[in-house]
Amino acid sequence: MQEQSRYAVGIDVGTTMVRCVVGHIDPTTGTPTIVGVGQAPNSGMRKGTVSNLNGPAQAIDQALGDAERMSGYEVNAATISVNGSHIVSTKADGMIAVGMADHEVVEEDVLRLEDVATTGKVPANREILEVVPFSYTLDGQGGIKDPVGMTGTRLEINANVVSAMAPYVANLQKAVELATVKPHATIPSVMAAAKAVLNESQIENGVAVVDLGGATTSVAVFEEGDLQYVGVVSMGGVNITNDLAIGLKTDPEVAEKVKLQHAAAIARSEPRKVSIKHEKETLFFDQAEIDEIVEARLEEILELVNKELKKAGRAGQLPSGAVLTGGTANLKGIAEYAKSQLGVAARVGKPHGFGGVADEIDKPHFAAAVGLMLVDAEAATVRPHGGNTSKKSGGFIKTLLSKFKP
């Protein structure tokens, strides 16, 4: 039976593209092997939020269809991504009494503490996606990472709460359900991408994941083993395409081809003409003009990324630098350009932590989908009957770090 074989599924619902990854979980090692991949252009979304339910539902259906045919597995549930500038991270703290003397802290106490910490700090119209505990204090003893099993009477928490606008999350989940898929959990795409591209030392030393998507650019900052900050700006690769369409006086379809085939983040010295074949005719453009347009918009995007890093208090202060993911990270010279603009080391992130090989799966635009699949695989070990594990205490960080444990 299909149910006896364990599968993990990640669906990255982007503004311009939907990508789906299906992994088969090895029963002995627990490592997922990628057995199905699908992608489809998306419509009906603006800057990460749903504006028309049918568009994303059809794109999910199409991407899933390809992945299902490749894997031979019928997908009925998955971990999905959410995006948009409505996603914010808020610092929160709280305290509870855990009982009489010699009381052992249990998981229920931790969940109760999280409720106390988030009440009043997160507005009622926002949905909590993740509570990331920085540290716990038990009877005055600070610096505790996991208090479960310890003995004490007064438990305090200092945490980072990642939340999103509840109606936006609900509409996204409706679109996914229209494609007859049940969402196991909903995770910001940049956090999912981090799962696929980071290693333990980067998370410990200090690193930013910059997810350069179609209509948004997301930033997640990690340090001392914890997620410190999440922010999203409403600008991405589509803005570069639109600028090229205006600057080169051509239509967006041609501009997209120009971007994919000839755009680079670093301006090139030799002046030359480039050609694009479109609808049986060949169009010529000036390379220097393309470079100038792309660089101007990229500079603006990375300025906004730097503002997010400043909000996190980490601008120019990330020992492990920035790891770039998302479709726009495929631009030639993007790592070198990001290094000069952000003032930290930069590299393009390639997804890892899985078996199997499929076309494009090791490219930065598949990082979020692979990360969602990896999160789904980890959650499958604690999910009793396909229930939602998205709000499990410290769930994301636990699953992120679990891949580094032998």
Summary of the structure (lengths in Angstrom):
residues: 406
radius of gyration: 21.8
end to end distance: 30.2
largest distance: 81.3
contacts: 1528
relative contact order: 0.16
helix: 36%
strand: 32%
